[in-house]
């Protein structure tokens, strides 16, 4: 993560928090693990639910187009699960290797990519549910709205906040 941040931010951490680089990396790793704890259970439940759907009686009401949406959604959810759990595997492989800087950076990108894929999977699930309960048109509108919300709150708002000057 260090290579992603301007030197001024690293100096700020040292001055404002009195942290060494190792202490900052430890704090970043702990923060990342806490965030992953919040999201992992949900993404795993979503993936499990999606994997059971073809075995339900009403699954056959899906059109060919919605079956494609379903398969893409399953793939996105599985990939999201893999990426959101990957930092644990990385940690196990790198444990006691003094590679915390590499671990934090790789886990950061894995988690963020996993979140984006989770947002796309949630969009697919929204589309499927609205299609099954109402109509294909309602499914597409709801899916588009879900995608817009994910983009606004998980991409645009954080980018806007990041670019704003500190107060």
Secondary structure, 3 states (H helix, E strand, C coil): CHHHCCHHHHHHHHHHHCCCHHHHHHHHHHHHHHHHHHHHHHHHHHHHHHHHHHHCHHHHHCCHHHHHHHHHHHHHHHHHHHHHHHHHHHHHHHCCCCCHHHHHHHHHHHHHHHHHHHHHHHHHHHHHHHHHHCCHHHHHHHHHHHHHHHHHHHHHHHHHHHHCCCC
